[in-house]
Amino acid sequence: MMTAVTCLILVGVAVSGVVTSEGDLTRIAVSVGIPVLLLLAALPFVVRGYRLEDGRLVVRRLLWETAVDLEGLRRVRHDPGAMAGSIRTFGNGGLFSFTGRFRNSSLGPYRAWVTDPKLAVVIELSDRTLVVSPDRPREMAETLSRPAPEAG
């Protein structure tokens, strides 16, 4: 929803700039260029999915992957309200995804890679908290909550 609203606003800014430019090519370039640049700047950070491998959570982005070590895993839970009341301290607040560093009263500071806050899974590690939003949040929470098989 946030992406759709933001895109509509950016398109509105571009159209408004063109309509009111009175043929001024500089105004047209700026009014179209800035919204396009904002969209292009946010696009690479989109979250395309997640996978678990070798004790790590791998976040799939558009052009790269971010791996997070799950060492010190204490608790995992599906919490649709986890991001409620959050303040973004660094990152993207909803254009294609919620990614970066956030803070709220229930989680404290946390790192997020979220496309849909209603699907939020909170991963509490010994030294930090992560929030992700897989398509099947309960399944991910259950998978991560299972004890690791013993090596032997």
C-alpha positions as CSV (number, residue, x, y, z in Angstrom):
1,M,0.0,0.0,0.0
2,M,2.8,2.4,0.9
3,T,4.5,1.7,-2.4
4,A,1.4,2.3,-4.4
5,V,0.6,5.6,-2.6
6,T,4.2,6.8,-2.9
7,C,4.3,6.0,-6.6
8,L,1.0,7.8,-7.2
9,I,2.4,10.9,-5.4
10,L,5.6,10.8,-7.4
11,V,3.6,10.4,-10.7
12,G,1.4,13.3,-9.6
13,V,4.4,15.5,-8.9
14,A,5.8,14.6,-12.4
15,V,2.5,15.3,-14.2
16,S,1.9,18.5,-12.3
17,G,5.4,19.7,-13.1
18,V,4.9,19.0,-16.8
19,V,1.5,20.6,-16.9
20,T,2.6,23.8,-15.1
21,S,6.0,24.1,-16.7
22,E,4.8,26.4,-19.5
23,G,7.2,24.6,-21.8
24,D,10.3,25.3,-19.6
25,L,12.5,22.2,-20.3
26,T,14.4,22.7,-17.1
27,R,11.3,22.5,-15.0
28,I,10.1,19.5,-17.0
29,A,13.4,17.7,-16.5
30,V,13.4,18.4,-12.8
31,S,9.8,17.6,-12.1
32,V,10.1,14.3,-14.0
33,G,13.7,13.5,-13.1
34,I,13.4,13.7,-9.3
35,P,10.5,11.3,-9.0
36,V,12.2,8.8,-11.4
37,L,15.5,9.1,-9.5
38,L,13.7,8.4,-6.2
39,L,12.0,5.3,-7.6
40,L,15.3,4.0,-9.2
41,A,17.2,4.7,-5.9
42,A,14.7,2.6,-3.9
43,L,14.2,-0.2,-6.3
44,P,17.5,-2.1,-5.7
45,F,16.6,-2.4,-2.0
46,V,13.4,-4.3,-2.6
47,V,13.1,-7.6,-0.6
48,R,12.4,-10.5,-3.0
49,G,12.4,-13.3,-0.4
50,Y,14.3,-15.2,2.3
51,R,16.0,-18.5,2.7
52,L,17.6,-20.3,5.6
53,E,21.0,-22.0,5.1
54,D,23.8,-23.1,7.3
55,G,22.6,-21.2,10.4
56,R,22.1,-18.0,8.5
57,L,19.1,-16.0,7.2
58,V,19.7,-14.9,3.6
59,V,17.6,-11.9,2.5
60,R,17.2,-11.9,-1.3
61,R,17.4,-8.3,-2.7
62,L,17.0,-7.3,-6.4
63,L,20.7,-7.3,-7.2
64,W,22.4,-9.0,-4.2
65,E,21.8,-11.0,-1.1
66,T,22.3,-10.1,2.6
67,A,23.3,-12.9,4.9
68,V,22.7,-12.7,8.7
69,D,24.2,-15.1,11.1
70,L,21.6,-16.5,13.5
71,E,24.1,-17.4,16.2
72,G,22.6,-16.7,19.6
73,L,19.0,-17.3,18.6
74,R,16.8,-16.8,21.6
75,R,13.2,-16.5,20.4
76,V,11.2,-16.4,17.1
77,R,7.6,-15.4,16.8
78,H,5.1,-14.3,14.2
79,D,3.8,-10.9,15.3
80,P,1.6,-8.9,12.9
81,G,1.9,-5.9,15.1
82,A,5.6,-6.0,15.6
83,M,6.3,-2.8,13.6
84,A,3.5,-0.8,15.1
85,G,4.6,2.6,16.4
86,S,8.1,2.2,14.8
87,I,10.4,5.1,14.0
88,R,12.8,4.7,11.2
89,T,16.3,5.6,12.3
90,F,18.0,4.7,9.0
91,G,16.7,3.2,5.9
92,N,13.6,3.0,3.6
93,G,10.2,3.5,5.2
94,G,8.0,1.8,2.7
95,L,8.9,2.4,-0.9
96,F,9.0,-1.2,-2.2
97,S,9.9,-2.4,1.3
98,F,10.7,-1.4,4.9
99,T,14.4,-2.0,5.2
100,G,17.0,-0.6,7.5
101,R,17.1,0.3,11.2
102,F,14.0,1.0,13.2
103,R,12.9,1.4,16.8
104,N,9.7,1.0,18.8
105,S,8.7,0.6,22.4
106,S,8.0,-3.1,22.3
107,L,11.1,-4.3,20.3
108,G,13.6,-1.5,21.0
109,P,16.1,-1.0,18.2
110,Y,15.8,-3.6,15.4
111,R,16.8,-4.3,11.8
112,A,14.1,-4.9,9.2
113,W,13.7,-6.5,5.8
114,V,9.9,-6.3,5.4
115,T,7.5,-6.2,2.5
116,D,4.3,-6.7,4.5
117,P,4.3,-5.8,8.2
118,K,1.2,-8.0,8.8
119,L,3.5,-11.0,8.0
120,A,6.2,-9.9,10.4
121,V,8.4,-12.5,12.1
122,V,10.5,-11.2,15.0
123,I,13.9,-13.0,15.4
124,E,15.5,-12.2,18.7
125,L,19.2,-12.9,18.9
126,S,21.4,-12.5,21.9
127,D,22.8,-9.2,20.6
128,R,20.1,-7.8,18.3
129,T,16.6,-8.1,16.9
130,L,15.5,-8.7,13.3
131,V,12.2,-8.5,11.6
132,V,11.3,-10.1,8.3
133,S,8.1,-10.9,6.5
134,P,8.1,-14.2,4.7
135,D,5.0,-15.4,2.8
136,R,4.4,-18.1,5.4
137,P,5.4,-16.5,8.7
138,R,4.2,-19.2,11.0
139,E,6.1,-21.8,9.1
140,M,9.3,-19.8,9.3
141,A,8.9,-19.1,13.0
142,E,8.3,-22.9,13.6
143,T,11.3,-23.8,11.5
144,L,13.6,-21.4,13.3
145,S,12.3,-22.4,16.7
146,R,13.2,-26.1,16.3
147,P,16.4,-27.2,17.9
148,A,19.3,-27.6,15.5
149,P,20.2,-31.2,14.8
150,E,23.3,-32.3,16.7
151,A,26.4,-32.8,14.7
152,G,27.8,-36.2,15.1
